[in-house]
Amino acid sequence: MAIQKDGPNGAYIGKVGSVYGYVLNGQNIIRGKRKPSTKKPTEAMLLNRAKMKVASSFSTLLVPCLRYGYRELAPKGSRIGAVQLAQSHIFKECLEIDEGGKPFVNPEKVRVFRGNLNPPTDCLVWREDDRLHLKWSYEAERGSETYRINILIYDIDHEFRFHVAEEDVHKGEYSMSCTLLAYRKGPLQVYMGVVDVYTEELSDSVYVGLVE
């Protein structure tokens, strides 16, 4: 059974006869019933499926961060959402193949925040007991008095910590306790970016480094 919307010429959602109707990213879609393929997948097809699975798994953990970090590229009402844009970036620009022929995400290529502000430079991170210390450079510019630092820390097989507007970007250093250090399952990847707390504009993220 299908549901008709907006009169006889509107979209419908559900099955009518042998066709299906639904709305995808604001567009009305009508398609026939999909039939399972009887062809054996090629090596290229299998690799592409593996890439899609890896990109999806990576982005799934970071969904709250990616919704925030890609919001300038996908404002409300956009046909493609923020998470979908981030996943496309990961799939197209961040995947590499290991020695065993399996795809993996290179964390150094990932941009978890996207925007037009200038990002921090010369970023460093190191650990002292249960604390992380970050250091960076930023050249003051007109209007940057309201710029703060965003921080993302994740163990991709486990959990993440996302800290918004933690410190004035012009201070150039920051220290924080990090509970992930105590129970992480793998190395922690650290990213930084800039946010203007007045306009809510962002910079692209910078990969700071890895913490064992």
QUIKAFEN-V955801 format. One record per pair of residues at least 24 apart in sequence whose ideal C-beta (glycine too) atoms are under 10 Angstrom apart, sorted by sequence separation. I is the first residue (numbers start at 1). GAP is how many residues later the second one is. D is the distance in whole Angstrom. If there is no record, write none. Layout:
I:GAP:D ; I:GAP:D
//
This chain:
59:24:6 ; 62:24:8 ; 63:24:10 ; 66:24:9 ; 86:24:9 ; 117:24:10 ; 144:24:10 ; 145:24:10 ; 159:24:9 ; 169:24:10 ; 186:24:10 ; 187:24:7 ; 188:24:8 ; 59:25:9 ; 62:25:10 ; 86:25:8 ; 89:25:8 ; 144:25:7 ; 145:25:8 ; 149:25:7 ; 151:25:8 ; 153:25:6 ; 155:25:6 ; 158:25:8 ; 159:25:8 ; 169:25:5 ; 187:25:5 ; 86:26:8 ; 117:26:10 ; 118:26:8 ; 123:26:10 ; 125:26:9 ; 144:26:7 ; 154:26:8 ; 155:26:10 ; 158:26:6 ; 159:26:9 ; 166:26:9 ; 169:26:9 ; 186:26:9 ; 59:27:6 ; 60:27:9 ; 86:27:10 ; 117:27:8 ; 120:27:10 ; 151:27:10 ; 153:27:6 ; 157:27:9 ; 158:27:4 ; 161:27:9 ; 169:27:10 ; 184:27:9 ; 58:28:10 ; 59:28:4 ; 62:28:9 ; 86:28:8 ; 125:28:9 ; 153:28:9 ; 155:28:9 ; 157:28:5 ; 158:28:7 ; 160:28:9 ; 184:28:9 ; 58:29:8 ; 59:29:10 ; 85:29:8 ; 118:29:9 ; 120:29:7 ; 132:29:10 ; 140:29:9 ; 155:29:4 ; 156:29:9 ; 157:29:5 ; 159:29:10 ; 160:29:9 ; 161:29:10 ; 162:29:10 ; 163:29:10 ; 164:29:10 ; 165:29:10 ; 166:29:10 ; 168:29:10 ; 59:30:9 ; 117:30:7 ; 138:30:9 ; 139:30:10 ; 140:30:6 ; 154:30:9 ; 155:30:6 ; 156:30:7 ; 157:30:10 ; 158:30:10 ; 165:30:6 ; 181:30:7 ; 55:31:9 ; 56:31:7 ; 59:31:6 ; 136:31:10 ; 138:31:5 ; 139:31:9 ; 153:31:10 ; 155:31:5 ; 156:31:9 ; 164:31:7 ; 165:31:9 ; 180:31:9 ; 181:31:10 ; 55:32:6 ; 58:32:6 ; 59:32:9 ; 82:32:9 ; 134:32:9 ; 137:32:10 ; 138:32:6 ; 154:32:10 ; 155:32:7 ; 156:32:9 ; 165:32:5 ; 55:33:8 ; 58:33:9 ; 134:33:9 ; 136:33:8 ; 137:33:10 ; 138:33:9 ; 154:33:10 ; 155:33:6 ; 156:33:7 ; 164:33:9 ; 178:33:8 ; 55:34:9 ; 56:34:9 ; 138:34:7 ; 154:34:7 ; 155:34:8 ; 169:34:9 ; 52:35:9 ; 55:35:5 ; 56:35:9 ; 136:35:9 ; 137:35:6 ; 153:35:5 ; 154:35:6 ; 165:35:10 ; 54:36:8 ; 55:36:4 ; 58:36:8 ; 135:36:10 ; 136:36:6 ; 153:36:7 ; 154:36:8 ; 54:37:9 ; 55:37:9 ; 58:37:9 ; 113:37:6 ; 135:37:6 ; 136:37:8 ; 152:37:8 ; 153:37:5 ; 154:37:8 ; 112:38:9 ; 134:38:9 ; 135:38:5 ; 136:38:9 ; 152:38:7 ; 153:38:8 ; 51:39:10 ; 52:39:7 ; 55:39:8 ; 113:39:8 ; 134:39:7 ; 135:39:8 ; 151:39:7 ; 152:39:4 ; 51:40:6 ; 54:40:10 ; 55:40:7 ; 74:40:9 ; 112:40:5 ; 133:40:7 ; 134:40:5 ; 135:40:10 ; 151:40:7 ; 152:40:8 ; 51:41:10 ; 54:41:7 ; 70:41:9 ; 72:41:9 ; 73:41:5 ; 133:41:8 ; 134:41:8 ; 150:41:8 ; 151:41:6 ; 152:41:8 ; 69:42:8 ; 70:42:9 ; 71:42:10 ; 72:42:6 ; 73:42:8 ; 110:42:10 ; 112:42:9 ; 132:42:9 ; 133:42:5 ; 134:42:8 ; 150:42:7 ; 151:42:8 ; 48:43:9 ; 52:43:10 ; 69:43:5 ; 70:43:8 ; 71:43:9 ; 72:43:5 ; 132:43:7 ; 133:43:8 ; 149:43:6 ; 150:43:5 ; 51:44:5 ; 66:44:10 ; 68:44:9 ; 69:44:4 ; 70:44:5 ; 71:44:9 ; 72:44:8 ; 131:44:6 ; 132:44:6 ; 149:44:7 ; 150:44:7 ; 50:45:9 ; 66:45:10 ; 68:45:8 ; 69:45:6 ; 70:45:9 ; 72:45:10 ; 131:45:7 ; 132:45:8 ; 148:45:10 ; 149:45:7 ; 150:45:5 ; 51:46:9 ; 58:46:9 ; 59:46:9 ; 66:46:7 ; 69:46:8 ; 130:46:10 ; 131:46:6 ; 132:46:5 ; 148:46:7 ; 149:46:8 ; 50:47:10 ; 58:47:5 ; 65:47:6 ; 66:47:9 ; 107:47:9 ; 128:47:8 ; 130:47:6 ; 131:47:7 ; 147:47:5 ; 148:47:6 ; 54:48:8 ; 55:48:8 ; 57:48:9 ; 62:48:9 ; 65:48:8 ; 66:48:9 ; 112:48:10 ; 129:48:9 ; 130:48:7 ; 132:48:9 ; 147:48:7 ; 148:48:8 ; 54:49:5 ; 58:49:9 ; 107:49:8 ; 120:49:6 ; 124:49:9 ; 125:49:10 ; 130:49:8 ; 132:49:7 ; 146:49:9 ; 147:49:6 ; 148:49:5 ; 47:50:8 ; 53:50:8 ; 54:50:6 ; 55:50:7 ; 62:50:7 ; 112:50:9 ; 119:50:10 ; 122:50:9 ; 130:50:10 ; 131:50:8 ; 144:50:8 ; 146:50:5 ; 147:50:8 ; 26:51:8 ; 50:51:9 ; 51:51:10 ; 52:51:9 ; 54:51:6 ; 59:51:10 ; 105:51:7 ; 118:51:10 ; 127:51:8 ; 130:51:5 ; 145:51:9 ; 146:51:5 ; 147:51:9 ; 26:52:9 ; 27:52:7 ; 50:52:7 ; 51:52:5 ; 58:52:8 ; 104:52:10 ; 117:52:9 ; 120:52:9 ; 129:52:8 ; 130:52:6 ; 144:52:8 ; 146:52:4 ; 150:52:8 ; 25:53:8 ; 26:53:6 ; 50:53:5 ; 51:53:10 ; 59:53:10 ; 143:53:8 ; 145:53:9 ; 146:53:8 ; 150:53:9 ; 152:53:7 ; 25:54:5 ; 26:54:10 ; 47:54:8 ; 49:54:10 ; 50:54:10 ; 51:54:10 ; 127:54:7 ; 147:54:9 ; 149:54:10 ; 151:54:10 ; 24:55:9 ; 25:55:6 ; 47:55:9 ; 48:55:9 ; 143:55:8 ; 146:55:10 ; 150:55:8 ; 153:55:9 ; 25:56:8 ; 47:56:7 ; 132:56:8 ; 134:56:7 ; 136:56:6 ; 138:56:8 ; 143:56:9 ; 147:56:9 ; 152:56:9 ; 155:56:10 ; 151:57:9 ; 43:58:9 ; 132:58:7 ; 134:58:7 ; 136:58:10 ; 153:58:8 ; 25:59:8 ; 127:61:9 ; 125:63:9 ; 125:64:10 ; 126:64:10 ; 125:65:5 ; 138:65:10 ; 124:66:10 ; 125:66:10 ; 123:67:8 ; 125:67:9 ; 123:68:9 ; 123:69:6 ; 136:70:8 ; 120:72:6 ; 136:72:8 ; 119:73:8 ; 120:73:8 ; 135:73:9 ; 119:74:6 ; 120:74:6 ; 134:74:7 ; 119:75:6 ; 134:75:10 ; 117:76:8 ; 118:76:7 ; 132:76:10 ; 112:77:9 ; 117:77:5 ; 113:78:7 ; 115:78:8 ; 117:78:8 ; 110:79:8 ; 112:79:5 ; 113:79:9 ; 114:79:9 ; 115:79:8 ; 117:79:6 ; 132:79:7 ; 107:80:9 ; 111:80:8 ; 112:80:10 ; 113:80:4 ; 115:80:8 ; 69:81:8 ; 108:81:9 ; 110:81:8 ; 112:81:7 ; 113:81:8 ; 115:81:9 ; 68:82:8 ; 107:82:5 ; 111:82:9 ; 113:82:8 ; 117:82:9 ; 69:83:8 ; 107:83:9 ; 119:83:9 ; 120:83:8 ; 123:83:5 ; 125:83:5 ; 126:83:8 ; 68:84:10 ; 105:84:10 ; 107:84:8 ; 117:84:5 ; 119:84:4 ; 122:84:10 ; 123:84:8 ; 124:84:7 ; 125:84:5 ; 127:84:5 ; 65:85:9 ; 115:85:9 ; 116:85:7 ; 117:85:6 ; 118:85:6 ; 119:85:5 ; 120:85:10 ; 121:85:8 ; 123:85:4 ; 124:85:7 ; 125:85:8 ; 126:85:7 ; 127:85:8 ; 66:86:10 ; 115:86:6 ; 116:86:8 ; 117:86:4 ; 118:86:9 ; 119:86:7 ; 120:86:6 ; 123:86:8 ; 125:86:6 ; 65:87:6 ; 115:87:3 ; 116:87:7 ; 117:87:8 ; 119:87:5 ; 114:88:7 ; 115:88:5 ; 116:88:8 ; 120:88:9 ; 65:89:8 ; 113:89:5 ; 114:89:8 ; 115:89:6 ; 62:90:8 ; 113:90:7 ; 114:90:6 ; 115:90:9 ; 113:91:6 ; 114:91:8 ; 62:92:7 ; 111:92:10 ; 112:92:9 ; 113:92:4 ; 61:93:7 ; 69:93:9 ; 111:93:5 ; 112:93:5 ; 113:93:9 ; 61:94:9 ; 62:94:9 ; 68:94:8 ; 111:94:5 ; 112:94:10 ; 61:95:6 ; 65:95:7 ; 110:95:8 ; 111:95:9 ; 112:95:9 ; 58:96:10 ; 61:96:9 ; 64:96:8 ; 65:96:10 ; 68:96:7 ; 111:96:9 ; 61:97:8 ; 65:97:5 ; 110:97:7 ; 58:98:6 ; 61:98:8 ; 62:98:6 ; 64:98:7 ; 109:98:8 ; 57:99:9 ; 61:99:6 ; 65:99:10 ; 108:99:5 ; 57:100:10 ; 62:100:8 ; 107:100:6 ; 106:101:9 ; 108:101:9 ; 107:102:10 ; 108:102:9 ; 107:103:8 ; 69:122:9 ; 69:124:7 ; 65:126:9 ; 69:126:10 ; 68:127:9 ; 72:128:9 ; 71:129:8 ; 72:129:7 ; 73:129:10 ; 72:130:6 ; 71:131:8 ; 68:132:10 ; 70:132:9 ; 69:133:7 ; 68:134:8 ; 69:135:9 ; 69:136:7 ; 65:140:10
//
